[in-house]
Amino acid sequence: MLTYTHDTPPHIQKILIAGYRNMSPQQKLKRVSELTRAVQQLALARIRKHYGICSEREQQLRLASLWLDRDTMIKVFQWDPQKEGY
């Protein structure tokens, strides 16, 4: 069953899906890795814009707090996202 998005015409979506089906598992993993990295870079840009100049560690903690739950952040990194901000 194909699910169509509202911003991509159906004929283009079919081409994309066919391309994904023809990709090897390694190619798919590489694509996911690249997209994840792009999302992280966008999140870091937002963090830098919102918090200004801050250390690399603080940037990484704020980034991690977007993916990890509060209890894990406190337990592992002693960082409370509710107190410090995301």
C-alpha positions in Angstrom: 0.0 0.0 0.0 1.4 3.4 -1.0 0.8 6.4 1.1 1.1 9.7 -0.6 2.3 13.0 0.8 0.6 16.2 0.1 3.7 18.0 -1.1 4.9 15.4 -3.7 2.9 14.6 -6.8 1.9 10.9 -7.0 4.0 10.1 -10.1 7.1 11.5 -8.4 6.4 9.6 -5.3 6.2 6.4 -7.3 9.6 7.1 -8.8 11.1 7.7 -5.4 9.7 4.5 -4.0 11.0 2.5 -7.0 14.4 4.1 -6.4 14.3 3.1 -2.7 13.3 -0.4 -3.6 16.3 -0.7 -5.9 18.8 0.4 -3.3 21.0 -2.1 -1.5 20.7 -2.3 2.3 24.0 -0.5 2.6 22.8 2.3 0.4 19.6 2.7 2.5 21.7 2.8 5.7 24.0 5.4 4.2 20.9 7.5 3.2 19.4 7.3 6.7 22.8 8.2 8.2 23.1 11.2 5.9 19.5 12.4 6.7 20.1 11.9 10.4 23.2 14.0 10.2 21.4 16.7 8.3 18.6 16.8 11.0 21.3 17.1 13.7 23.0 20.0 11.8 19.6 21.8 11.6 19.0 21.2 15.3 22.5 22.5 16.2 21.9 25.6 14.1 18.7 26.3 16.1 20.5 25.7 19.4 23.3 28.2 18.4 20.7 30.7 17.3 18.7 30.4 20.4 21.5 30.1 23.0 24.2 32.1 21.3 27.8 31.3 22.0 28.1 28.2 24.2 30.7 25.4 24.6 30.8 22.4 22.3 29.8 20.3 25.3 26.7 22.4 26.0 25.7 22.3 22.4 26.0 18.5 22.3 24.1 18.1 25.6 21.3 20.3 24.2 21.3 18.2 21.0 21.2 14.9 23.0 18.3 16.2 25.1 16.2 16.4 21.9 16.6 12.6 21.4 16.9 11.3 24.9 14.4 11.4 27.7 14.9 13.6 30.8 15.7 10.8 33.2 18.4 9.5 30.9 19.9 12.9 30.5 20.1 13.5 34.2 21.4 10.0 35.0 24.0 9.8 32.3 25.0 13.4 31.8 23.8 15.2 35.0 21.9 17.5 32.7 18.3 18.4 33.3 16.7 19.7 30.1 13.7 21.1 31.9 16.1 23.3 34.0 18.8 24.0 31.4 16.6 24.1 28.3 16.6 22.0 25.2 
